[in-house]
């Protein structure tokens, strides 16, 4: 007779991710990576579209490009800080360096990712935020 061992079933709640980037290919590829990780990604083509989405729906993570035509990622981050509930925000930039990363953290972002963002960094970010 076999002993019944308790099993632990981990139910992962899909996490909503908003990706704000003016580059369609970047948005689409990041949405695909987040979806593969069990998240529910939504894309915004610019900061204004991201604000419109955030005004209607909460998301668990905002990932925003720093350089967009209508507003910077820092301006979007400032809007997020002023409109509860605060959304955890990470920034990304093709011109990421130590100084820009320091500014991003000082203004409230959890990190600054260098573009192109490697899948391993997205995976690490999701695991650090959502898998405790």
N, C-alpha and C positions, 0 to 999 in steps of 0.2 A: 504494500500500500504506500502510495506516495504522499508525502506531507505537502499540504497546500501552503505555498509560500505567498505572502502578500506581494502583490505587484504594484508598482508605482506607475500610474498612467499620468503622463504630463500633457496637459491640454494647453496648447499654445494659442493664446488669443491673438488674432491678427492685429498688427499695429499699423496705424495709418501714418503714412509718410507723404509729405508735400515736397515736391522737388521744383524749385524755381530756378529756371535757367533759360536764357534766350536762344540757346543752341538746341534745335529740335533733336538732333542725333544724341546729344548728351542726355537730354530729358528721357528719350526713349530707352537708351541703354541703361540708365540708372533705374528707371521704372522696372525694366526687365530683371535687373539684379535684385532689387528689393522684393519683387514678386516671387522670385526663386527662393528667397529667404523666408517666405511665409508672410510678408507684409502686404499691406494694401496701399500701393503708391498712387498718387494723383500728381499730375504735372501742371505747372503754370509757366506760361511763356515769358513772364516778366514779373516785376515786383507788384504792380497794380493788380494783376490777375491773382497773385498769391494773396494779397490783402483781401480781395473779394471772396476768395475761397475760405480764408481764415475767419472772415467776418460771419460766415454762415456755419462753419463746421470746425470743431476742434480737431487737431491732429497731434499725434504723439511725437513727431519729429518734423522739423522744417529743415531741409537742406537747400541752401541758397547760394547761387553764384554771387561773387562779390561785384563783378562788373556786368551790369545789365543796362540797356539803353534808357529805361524810364526812371530807374532809381538804383542805388547801389545796394548790395547785400547788407551793408551797415545801416542804411536808412530803413530797410525792411526789418532788420533786427531791432532798431529803435522803436518802430511801430509795434512790434511784438511785445516789447517790454512794457509799453504803455497800454496794452489792451489785454486784460485778463480773459481767460486763464492763460498764463504765460506758456508758450510753446517752447520746448527744448529746441534750440537752433544750432545747427552746424553750418559753417560757411565753407566755400570752396573757391579756389582761384588758380588760374594758370600762372599767376605771378606770386604764388605763395612763397614767403620767406619768413625768417624768424621774426622780423619786425611786424609784418602783417599778421602773423599768428598771435603775437603778443597783443596787438591791438584788438583782434577778434575776441580773445579771451577777456581782455579788460572791458570790452563793451557787452559781454554777456554770452558770447557763443561758447559752446562746449569745446569746439575744436575748429581748426582751419585745415581742410584737406587740399592737397595739391592736385590740380587737374593735369592730365587725366587721372581720375581717381581709380586706383587699383581695386579690383573686386575684393581682395583680401582686406583692404581698409574698410570697405563698406560692411563686410561680414563682421569684422572686429567691432565696428561701431554698433551694429545691431545687437551683437551679443553682449557688449558692455552695457548697453542701455536697457535691454529687454529680457535678458536671461540671467536672473539672479540666482 
